[in-house]
Amino acid sequence: MLNTDSAFAGSIPAIYDRHLGPLLFKPYAEEVGRRAAKLGAECILETAAGTGLVTEVLLQACPAARIVATDLNQAMLDQAAQRLRSDRLRLKAADAQQLPFGEAEFDLVVCQFGLMFMPDKAGANREAYRVLRSGGRYLLVIWNGLDHNPVSRIIGRRIAAMFPDDPPSFLARTPFGYSDPARIEHDLLAAGFSDMEFETVALASAPGTTPEDAAVGIVQGTPLKSEIEERDPTRLQDATDAARDALRELEGPHGFDSRLSAHVVVAIK
């Protein structure tokens, strides 16, 4: 993974929050909230919390829990702080691969769409295992492959076609590059987890999501933006427009077909 793959700074956090929240993250955040509520956790750690989209749902779904939401990028947490206010919540910049917490401090660790960005995935899993209490749960959401996520697949192919000599590969390499269930299970076993539940969950984006939201969010609200600007700093808007136009094929009589697919994994310590 390139260093820029986990760099969410500048204009990216606000665009990410506004456009990618409804498109990609809120549907699974609600799924996480439903599952977390059933566990009755009292102390929750969220890693790779981003702009707090899952955090917000956890605060509502687990009204008695204390939550520590962490992210590698302070800019993402700053965006979260603009929206989230609770005396049960602490926001803290932290690397999920080297957590600044003691052993057995939490009874639930949540990581939605973050593990794919971590170079040392087994190490991040070991850290989650370390900070969990005995019987605690590690709740992961990880994207299924691009073949099962048409919006991102279409955008990735269209942007690659704009730079045939050096196609940007962020989407295939990182967020959608860790979709093999056997590999995910291997890394969890290596961290010490032996009891896990694995489910592939198909959802759709929030109602009202448009090709414009998808194009702006994915092209300008992720590190794909940096890949495009490295190749030609004048073509970011062209790339956004091309992505939007390519997504028209997903429009139909019932609106924008924004199907999503991700693996939801619960590992028990």
N, C-alpha and C positions, 0 to 999 in steps of 0.2 A: 504494500500500500504506500502511496506517495504521501509526503507530509501534508500536502495541500488537501488531501481527502478529508481531514478532520478539522480544517480551518473554516470556521463559520464566524466571519467578522465583517466589518464595514456595513454595507447595505443588506447583507445576506440575512441576518436575524429577523429584521422586520418583514422582509418579503417572505421568508420561510414561514413565519408565524401567520401572516395574513392569507397567503395563497396555498401553502402546503398543508396547513392545519386541516381545513375542510376536505381537501383533496385526498390526503394520504393518512393523516395521523389521528384525527378525531374519531373515525369509526373504530379503530383498534383501541384507542384510549377508553372508549365506552366498554369495550370487551374486557379490557384490563380491570376497569372499575368494578364490573359485575363479578369477576372472579375474585378480586381482592376483598370485596365486601363479604363474601362467603367464608373467607379465611379468618376474619376477626382479628387481624393483626393489630398490635398496640404500638409497635415501633417499626416504621417503614423507611427503608433507604431506596431512593431512586437514583440510578446511575444514568449518565447520558440523558439528562432530563430536558436538554434543549431549552426551549422557550416556555416550558411548564405546561404544555397541553395535557399530558398525562397527570402531572401534579395536580392540576385543577380538578380533574375528575376524581383522583384519589382523595382529595380533601372532602369532596361531597359524598363519595361512596363509603368512606371510612371515618365517620365523624368523631370517633373516640381516639383515633390514632395520631401519634406524633410522626411527622414526616421530615426527613432530611433529603432534599433534592440537590443532586450534584451534577456538574457538567465540566468538561475540560475547558470550555470556552466561556470566559466571564461575560463576553458580549451577549451570549445567549441567555445567561442568567439575569443580566440587566434587563433584557426584554421581558423575561418572566416576572421580574420584580415590579414592572409597571402595571401588571394585572393582578398579581396574587398578593393578598393580604390576609394573614392568619397568624395567631400566636401559637398555632400548632405546627408551623412550617419554618424550616431553616433552609436557606439557599447557600450553597457552598461550592466554590470552584475546587474540583478534585479530579484526579485521574483514576478511572475505574480499575486500572491495572496496578495501582499503588494507593489503596484507600487509606485515608488518614484517620482510621477508626480502630478501636480495639476489637478483640475477639468476642464473638457472641453478643454483639450489641443490638442486633435487629432480628425480628421474627419474620420479616418479608423483605426481599430485595427485588426490585422491579427494574427491568431494562427493556424499553420498547424501542426497537430499530436503532440500537446503539452498538451492539456487540460487533456488527459487521465492520465498523470503523476502527476497531481496536487491533493493532498489529499482533498483540499477544492475547489471543482470545482465551486460551487455556489459563493464562495468568489472571485475566479478568474474572474468569469463573472461579479460580482458586481464591481470589480475594472475596468474592461473594460468599463462597463457602466458609471462609475464615470468620467473616463478620456476622454470619447467621448463627442463631441459637440452635441447639439440637431440636430437630423437628420443624425448623423454619423452612420457608419456601423461597425458591428463586424463580421468579416469573419472567420469562423472556418472550419477546415478540420479534421474529426474524423474517424478513421478506422471503417469499418463495421466488423462484426464478423469473426472469424477464418474460419467458414464454407464457407465464400465468398472470402477468401484469401489463396489459396492452398499452396503457397510456405511457408508461415509462419506456416500454420497448419501442414504440413508434417514435417517440422523441429521440431516444438514443440513436436509432438508425438514421433519422433525418439529419441530426447534427453531425454524425459520422460522415454522411454523404457530402457535407459542405467542406470537409477537410480530408479528402481521400488519401492524401499523402501521409497524414498524421492524425487519424481520427481520434477525437476525445473518447476515452473509455471509462470515465468515472462511474457511470451508472452500472455497467456490466461488471466492473472490477470490484466495486465496493458495496453499495447498498444491496445490490442483487447478486453479489458474488459469493455469498455464504449460505446457499440455499439447500445444500445436500444434507438430508436428515442424518445420514450415517456420520458425516463429519461433525455435525453439531453434537450428536450423542457421544462421539469419541472424545471431544473436547470437554464435555461435562463429566464423563467418566474419569478422565485424566485429572480433573480438579477434585475428585473425591465423591462426587454425587453418584449414587447407585440406583436410586429410585426416581423415575421420572415419567411424566405423562406428556405425550406429544400429539398435537392435533393441528391439521392444516385447516385454516378458517378462511372462507371466501366472504368478502363483504363488498360494499360499494361506497363510493365517496358520498359526502353529505349532499342532500338535495340542493340543486341550484348551482353546483359546481360546473364550470364551463371550460372549453378548450383554452380560453384566454388565461384562466386561473392556472391551469396545468402548465401551459407554456411559460408564463412568467415565473411561476413557483419553481419549476424544475430547472429552467435555464438560468434564471437570475437569483434563485434562492437556495442554491446548493453550490458546492465546489466545482460543478460543471462550468459555472460562470468563469472561474479562474482558468480552466482549461481552454475555453474559447478565447478569452482575452490574451492568453499566452501565444495563441496561434495568430490572432488578428484582433487587436483591441478595438477596431472600428466595426466589428461584425456582430456585436452582442445583440443589438436590436434586430438585425437581419435574422439571426439564429432564433430569436424569440418568435418572430413573425412566421418563419418557416415551420417551427414546431407547432404553432397554433394552427396553421393551414393544414399540416399533415394530420392533425387530430380530427379534422372535419369528417374523416371516414368513420369515426366512432359516433357521430350524431345520427339520430334516427327519430322516428315518430314519438318515441318515449323519452327523448332527451339525449343527453351525453352518456354513452356507455362507459362508465369508469369503474369497471370491475377490478377488484384487488384480491390478492391472495398472499397469506402469510402463515408461518408456523407459530403456534402458541405452545410454549413448553413450560411445564412446571416441574422443577427438580426439588427433591426433598432432602434435607441434610439429616 
